[in-house]
Amino acid sequence: MKFTAHINVMPHKALLDPQGKAVTASMKNLGIPEIQNVRIGKHFELEIEAVSEDEALQKVEKACKELLSNPIMEGFQIEITAN
C-alpha cells in the first residue's frame, strides 16, 4: 500500500531563528508590521510503500530522526495519508 507523508521540520522555539528574524524585519519594510515572530523551517513530502499506516509512520520517523532533521536544534511533525 502507498502512503504520502507531509513532514514539517522547525527549529526549537528556544533557539534563535536568524532567517525568521530577517523576514520579520522585512515585514515592517513592506508595510505589514502586524506580521511578527516569523519562524522558518522545512517541508518534506514523501511517498512510502508499507503494509500499514503504522509501518509507514515508523519508516518516516526513522528518516526524520536520522536524516531530515537535527534533533538537537529541530523538531518535526508528520502527517500520513493513504493514496
N, C-alpha and C positions, 0 to 999 in steps of 0.2 A: 504494500500500500504506500502511496506517496503522500507526503505531508509538506507543508510550507511553514517555515519558521521566520518570524519577524523578531529581530533582536535589537534592542536599544541599549547602547553602552554609554554611560555617562560618568563624568568624574564625580568622586565622592563630594558631597556638599561642603565638607570641612576643608577641602583643598581649593587653592586659588585657581581660577579658570581665566588665564590671560586673554584667550580668544573671546570668551564671553564678555569680559570687561571691555575689550575694544569695541565689540558690537554694541554693547550698552551705551558707550560714549558716542558712538556714531548715530544712535537713535536720536540723541539730542540735536546733532547736526542736521538730521533730516526733518526736524521739527516735530518729532513724536517722543518727547521725554517721558510720556506715560508708560512706555515700554521700558521695564527695568529688570535687573538681575537676570540677564540672558546667560544661559549655560549651553555650551556647545559639546555635542557628543557625536557618536557614530550610529548609523543604522545599517543592519545587515538583513538580507533576505536570502534564505537558504532553502533548497529542496532536499528532502530526506526520504530515503526508501527505508521503511521499517514495518514490522508486523503490527505494531500498535502505537497509539499516541504516546503512551508511557515510554516505550523504547525510543521513539523519535526524540522525546524530551531529554532522555538520558544522553543520547548522542550529541544533541545540541548543547547541553550543559557542559559536556566534556570539551567540546570545541570552544565554548566561551571561556572556560577556566584555563585552558591550556594554550589558546591561540588568539582569540578575538578580543580579549580584554586583559588588562593588567590588574589583578585583584588587589594589589596594594593601593592603586590610585583610582580604580574604576569599579562600578557595579553594573549589573546588567539585568534586563527584564526580557523574558521570552514569551511570545505568543505563537502557539502551534495551531494550524488548521489543516484539516484533511482536504486533499484535492479531489 
